């Protein structure tokens, strides 16, 4: 599956379409704007003549006068301030763009003004109004125009566009979030927006928060597709799991998914992450046991050959990379992932007796530093309990060197803080660790 810029699929939003239909039936007193000299006689005539025709009969008009109407609508958005008239213009643009042959007329406006057609539409996103149609329909129009434009979107307008999308994605209401996710999906076909969205961050946070709320399959698919497209970028492939725990989240979604297309885009994302940034993503894939899950998926029947191809690739790649891992490798991979569970190494005295010196000396104590980082940053009671256990084992078999390193990294202070944690397992494991830190009788 490759990212390509193309005409996006039609937006599926009965909620927004219903508002559009109701607004299309309203009459706007254009003659009053003409008297106020906000419209010329010619512009008023163009508007009225088109209103007399049913929507399905307007194509012939656009075939001969399309450039005039595109310019008229964008000029109106530039000049008008009233919410009802802005709504009417947005409805007219949407109805015109329903005929895909008219898209080029809007793009051609940039030959006269480099910020057209975008700046006047983006201005609608900043209107101080509680009427959400203006914001949502502006985003829908922008998504179509951006996705079909050979040129980059004006860079100075990107932050306003993404701010509007992210505020909706992080908002409480389902229908607007659904529209925002589809908008994001449409523009992420362009590298300019993949780079900008990764840097901005709030859009991704909104998508992840939404996915954790277990939305409907179509909404899952829209949100995951956004992250799949982002995963083609090196920076995103490097950081998605570290910042958002994408691997664990996606495997949970795939295990419970009822639609094949949801699993398809999850698997495609895993393939991207493992291809583009294996070092950053393999540890989490190991911890969540992706390889056995891939094997179980391959036992199913799939209607889409892409799923089978991606699953077979993942199976072979994971086998190649995971074969030969020692218990020590497994432990350090788990640390790198940040997803600590009660795997055998944590409770094995033999493991700690054999490997504590290696943990201290290898890569300047990198694994110990990672363990302390997890203690300081994680909010998961299971992770904190396992990490506190590891501190106790590390000190028990590491002697003064282990104690000094933990003190230097402020791990001792953090474990003492966790003795008052609300979770009983975290308190218990932290107590055992502190007892080891305070003990003067070191085992070797």
C-alpha atoms as one frame of an Amber mdcrd trajectory, in Angstrom:
protein
   0.000   0.000   0.000   1.507   3.333  -1.029   0.593   6.898  -0.167  -0.612
   8.788  -3.222  -2.188  12.193  -3.660  -5.502  11.736  -5.424  -9.108  12.822
  -5.311 -10.233  11.677  -1.843 -13.256   9.415  -1.508 -16.584  11.134  -0.873
 -17.028  12.209   2.718 -19.484  10.043   4.594 -21.170  12.478   6.950 -24.972
  12.368   6.978 -24.752  14.840   9.847 -22.982  17.489   7.759 -24.915  16.691
   4.580 -28.200  17.193   6.421 -27.103  20.676   7.509 -25.972  21.464   3.975
 -29.374  20.477   2.536 -31.265  22.626   5.015 -29.069  25.662   4.357 -29.344
  25.209   0.580 -33.093  25.858   0.861 -32.610  29.284   2.441 -32.886  32.441
   0.341 -30.198  35.110   0.707 -31.089  38.755  -0.132 -28.196  39.317  -2.567
 -29.799  42.531  -3.847 -29.237  44.092  -0.423 -25.517  43.375  -0.724 -25.586
  44.919  -4.183 -27.167  48.101  -2.792 -24.488  48.150  -0.089 -21.935  47.937
  -2.909 -20.568  44.643  -1.633 -21.702  43.009  -4.885 -21.681  44.241  -8.431
 -24.731  43.976 -10.691 -22.948  41.251 -12.664 -22.151  39.224  -9.528 -25.718
  39.496  -8.287 -27.011  38.336 -11.679 -24.657  35.331 -11.674 -25.872  34.273
  -8.231 -29.568  34.663  -9.039 -29.379  32.953 -12.424 -27.755  29.864 -10.906
 -30.229  29.724  -8.022 -33.067  29.325 -10.522 -31.623  26.031 -11.754 -31.887
  22.682  -9.912 -28.486  21.494  -8.713 -28.438  18.584 -11.162 -28.821  21.002
 -14.106 -25.957  23.342 -13.253 -23.144  21.389 -14.927 -23.796  23.008 -18.295
 -23.486  26.453 -16.701 -20.203  25.520 -15.020 -18.876  24.150 -18.301 -19.001
  27.641 -19.792 -18.883  29.931 -16.756 -17.061  27.806 -14.186 -14.058  30.130
 -13.799 -16.367  33.091 -13.154 -18.292  31.251 -10.455 -15.137  29.963  -8.733
 -13.750  33.503  -8.595 -17.095  34.925  -7.455 -17.425  32.509  -4.529 -13.871
  33.022  -3.300 -14.221  36.813  -3.627 -17.445  36.675  -1.616 -15.746  34.763
   1.207 -13.051  37.407   1.186 -15.563  40.265   1.520 -18.528  38.979   3.518
 -18.732  38.658   7.314 -22.307  37.623   8.176 -22.594  33.983   9.179 -25.704
  33.295   7.088 -24.136  34.608   3.885 -20.859  32.765   4.505 -22.908  29.601
   5.020 -24.672  30.199   1.708 -21.414  30.675  -0.175 -19.916  27.514   1.336
 -23.026  25.589   0.305 -22.647  26.936  -3.232 -18.973  25.928  -3.379 -19.759
  22.418  -2.131 -22.527  21.994  -4.672 -20.206  23.197  -7.429 -17.353  20.901
  -6.353 -19.708  17.928  -6.438 -18.962  18.098 -10.166 -15.271  17.143 -10.038
 -14.582  18.833 -13.371 -14.951  22.177 -11.562 -12.065  21.574  -9.124  -9.524
  22.925 -11.609 -11.334  26.270 -11.774 -10.553  26.879  -8.108  -6.925  25.824
  -8.465  -6.525  28.189 -11.423  -7.299  31.148  -9.169  -3.757  30.901  -7.775
  -2.454  32.170 -11.113  -3.823  35.586 -10.156  -3.345  35.455  -6.374  -0.938
  32.919  -4.821  -3.123  32.538  -1.705  -6.297  31.782  -3.640  -8.423  29.784
  -3.337  -7.213  28.940   0.161  -6.840  32.106   2.220 -10.514  33.209   2.077
 -11.677  29.686   3.012  -9.152  29.415   5.858 -10.472  32.765   7.103 -13.791
  31.016   7.738 -12.040  28.718  10.224 -11.257  31.710  12.414 -14.769  33.160
  12.418 -16.009  33.782  15.944 -19.200  31.777  15.728 -20.761  28.846  17.551
 -22.294  27.750  14.258 -20.134  24.695  13.511 -21.263  24.249   9.897 -18.992
  27.105   8.786 -15.935  25.409  10.295 -16.775  21.854   9.232 -17.796  22.693
   5.672 -14.754  24.930   5.226 -12.547  22.011   6.283 -14.317  19.635   3.941
 -13.864  22.008   0.993 -10.220  22.631   1.887  -9.523  18.895   2.104 -10.800
  18.306  -1.419  -8.857  21.229  -2.857  -5.630  20.387  -1.013  -5.725  16.709
  -1.964  -6.147  17.523  -5.656  -3.634  20.366  -5.886  -0.246  19.779  -7.530
   1.160  22.713  -5.578   1.857  22.959  -1.863  -0.666  24.572   0.438   0.426
  28.116   1.435   2.807  27.426   4.379   1.587  30.420   6.372  -1.929  28.914
   6.471  -0.962  25.406   7.629  -1.019  26.150  11.372  -4.513  27.659  11.233
  -5.802  24.683   9.264  -4.266  22.109  11.630  -5.360  24.049  14.721  -8.956
  23.816  13.544  -8.662  20.091  12.788  -6.962  19.278  16.100  -9.455  21.249
  18.191 -12.279  19.188  16.696 -10.412  15.867  17.019  -9.786  16.623  20.686
 -13.345  17.821  21.252 -16.216  15.895  22.839 -18.613  15.477  19.908 -18.607
  12.407  17.677 -19.944  13.751  14.368 -17.516  16.690  14.079 -14.611  14.402
  15.040 -15.610  12.029  12.268 -15.497  14.873   9.726 -12.123  16.087  11.046
 -10.611  12.598  10.754 -11.782  12.330   7.149 -10.344  15.770   6.416  -6.996
  14.740   7.873  -7.067  11.496   5.929  -7.526  13.411   2.697  -4.618  15.830
   3.182  -2.098  13.312   4.559  -1.573  12.026   1.043   0.727  15.040   0.720
   4.179  15.001   2.310   3.799  18.649   3.329   0.959  17.695   5.670   2.514
  14.472   6.949   5.521  16.492   8.070   3.390  19.286   9.539   1.006  16.958
  11.390   3.891  15.058  12.982   5.469  18.307  14.203   2.146  19.684  15.440
   1.269  16.599  17.504  -2.204  17.587  18.696  -3.970  15.961  15.755  -2.276
  12.639  16.543  -3.139  12.957  20.237  -6.774  13.453  19.264  -6.774  10.405
  16.986  -5.180   8.204  19.661  -7.604   9.421  22.333 -10.504   8.672  20.002
  -9.228   5.175  19.166  -8.971   4.364  22.875 -12.699   5.095  23.162 -13.462
   2.192  20.786 -15.365   4.053  18.038 -17.378   2.401  15.284 -15.424   0.416
  12.624 -15.651   3.133   9.955 -14.374   5.732  12.390 -11.622   3.355  13.538
 -10.608   2.923   9.931 -10.459   6.687   9.292  -8.329   7.338  12.375  -5.957
   4.411  11.787  -5.589   5.362   8.117  -4.291   8.762   9.227  -1.626   7.130
  11.365  -0.780   4.657   8.581  -0.117   7.536   6.206   2.028   9.282   8.825
   4.077   6.112   9.275   5.622   6.608   5.815   7.672   9.479   7.261  10.942
   8.574   8.996  10.411  10.911  11.954   6.924   9.545  12.560   8.023   5.914
  12.179  10.764   6.620  14.732   8.475   8.279  17.254   4.893   7.022  16.949
   5.307   4.121  19.354   7.544   5.981  21.773   5.137   8.911  22.079   1.761
   7.239  21.659   2.188   3.470  22.341   0.856   2.795  18.866   1.991  -0.851
  18.644   0.161  -1.950  21.794  -2.917   0.116  20.908  -3.094  -1.234  17.351
  -2.694  -4.882  18.319  -5.557  -4.504  20.820  -7.711  -2.941  18.103  -6.850
  -5.699  15.614  -7.650  -8.452  18.126 -11.152  -7.040  18.586 -11.798  -5.715
  15.066 -14.924  -6.877  13.257 -14.063  -5.375   9.861 -11.334  -6.693   7.583
 -10.362  -3.218   6.408  -9.506  -2.202   9.981  -7.104  -5.139  10.345  -5.718
  -4.447   6.867  -4.653  -0.896   7.712  -3.294  -1.946  11.133  -1.138  -4.624
   9.499   0.021  -2.161   6.825   1.054   0.257   9.577   3.045  -2.470  11.357
   4.823  -3.232   8.105   5.756   0.430   7.649   7.022   0.761  11.201   9.160
  -2.357  10.938  10.488  -1.434   7.485  11.284   2.220   8.119  12.328   2.156
  11.787  12.900  -1.394  13.074  15.063  -0.370  16.039  12.357   1.916  17.409
   9.464  -0.512  16.954  10.751  -4.083  17.236  10.961  -4.014  21.069   7.260
  -3.224  21.432   6.347  -5.740  18.736   8.224  -8.363  20.716   6.577  -7.457
  24.026   3.022  -7.503  22.629   3.792 -10.853  20.945   3.067  -9.653  17.454
   4.641 -12.712  15.810   2.167 -15.237  17.294  -0.692 -12.875  16.497   0.447
 -12.659  12.867   0.493 -16.469  12.736  -3.081 -16.590  14.005  -4.195 -14.011
  11.422  -2.649 -16.066   8.620  -4.972 -18.931   9.523  -7.990 -16.820   8.497
  -9.403 -16.362   5.024  -8.962 -12.864   3.594 -10.696 -11.245   0.630  -7.888
  -8.684   0.220  -4.580 -10.049  -1.095  -2.704  -7.065   0.374  -3.473  -8.353
   3.867  -2.002 -11.773   3.105   1.097 -10.248   1.510   1.708  -7.926   4.472
   1.110 -10.723   7.001   3.553 -13.064   5.254   6.132 -10.264   5.114   5.689
  -9.556   8.822   5.958 -13.244   9.677   9.253 -13.656   7.815  10.715 -10.362
   9.022   9.812 -10.920  12.658  11.191 -14.457  12.560  14.479 -13.228  11.086
  14.841 -10.472  13.636  13.657 -12.388  16.707  15.369 -15.745  16.135  18.412
 -16.127  18.345  17.341 -13.562  20.921  18.723 -14.423  24.352  16.833 -13.837
  27.581  19.023 -10.770  28.067  18.036  -9.461  24.615  14.393 -10.080  25.428
  14.711  -8.168  28.691  16.424  -5.143  27.137  13.863  -5.126  24.296  11.107
  -5.052  26.873  12.811  -2.140  28.609  13.128  -0.228  25.358   9.432  -0.706
  24.661   8.419   0.599  28.090   5.725  -2.111  28.314   6.941  -4.149  31.278
   5.008  -7.306  32.194   5.781 -10.187  34.533   7.849 -12.126  31.995  10.214
 -14.765  33.482  13.382 -12.619  33.576  11.940 -10.188  36.133  11.473 -12.838
  38.811  14.459 -15.050  38.013  17.304 -14.718  40.520  19.551 -16.595  38.081
  18.910 -13.930  35.412  19.892 -11.088  37.750  22.877 -12.941  39.192  24.254
 -13.536  35.684  23.393 -10.187  34.060  23.584  -7.389  36.619  27.216  -6.554
  35.824  26.376  -6.470  32.123  23.499  -4.061  32.773  25.875  -1.746  34.655
  28.716  -1.815  32.133  27.094  -2.186  28.713  26.513   1.064  26.774  27.246
   3.172  29.844  24.415   1.593  31.789  21.837   2.417  29.100  19.354  -0.240
  30.222  19.520   0.927  33.849  18.957   4.491  32.711  15.934   3.297  30.731
  14.594   1.446  33.783  14.799   4.609  35.889  13.193   6.630  33.085  10.246
   4.209  33.092   9.919   4.578  36.861   9.771   8.346  36.502   7.410   8.594
  33.534   5.029   5.632  33.542   1.560   5.893  35.066   0.680   2.216  34.521
   0.546   0.361  37.891   1.688  -2.925  36.306   4.695  -1.264  34.660   5.632
   0.545  37.874   5.363  -2.622  39.974   7.581  -4.604  37.591  10.096  -1.748
  37.349  10.296  -1.437  41.149  10.857  -5.195  41.373  13.716  -4.861  38.878
  15.327  -2.123  40.955  15.268  -4.420  43.983  16.784  -7.341  42.043  19.379
  -5.062  40.431  20.550  -3.718  43.791  20.461  -7.163  45.426  22.954  -8.581
  42.932  24.764  -5.425  41.841  26.282  -4.302  45.109  27.673  -0.840  45.650
  28.022  -0.123  41.926  24.316  -0.721  41.382  23.365   1.365  44.404  25.613
   4.253  43.320  24.294   4.231  39.762  20.664   4.239  40.913  21.354   7.059
  43.367  23.093   9.085  40.646  20.092   8.621  38.342  17.651   9.535  41.164
  16.125   6.067  40.949  16.370   5.682  44.724  14.350   8.849  45.278  11.690
   7.747  42.803  11.285   4.290  44.348  10.842   5.884  47.767   8.107   8.129
  46.336   6.329   5.073  44.951   6.017   3.597  48.442   2.955   5.856  48.843
   1.444   4.967  45.454  -2.300   4.222  45.489  -1.726   0.785  43.942  -0.887
  -1.932  46.536   1.402  -3.908  44.176   3.418  -0.785  43.391   3.715   0.005
  47.123   4.804  -3.552  47.943   7.443  -3.820  45.210   8.760  -0.348  46.048
   9.046  -1.311  49.725  11.104  -4.412  48.838  13.340  -2.302  46.564  13.912
   0.323  49.257  14.800  -2.405  51.750  17.480  -3.615  49.340  18.744  -0.067
  48.786  19.047   0.495  52.544  20.611  -2.868  53.307  24.333  -2.939  54.120
  24.690  -6.662  53.476  25.256  -6.912  49.716  25.099 -10.229  47.912  27.545
 -10.912  45.119
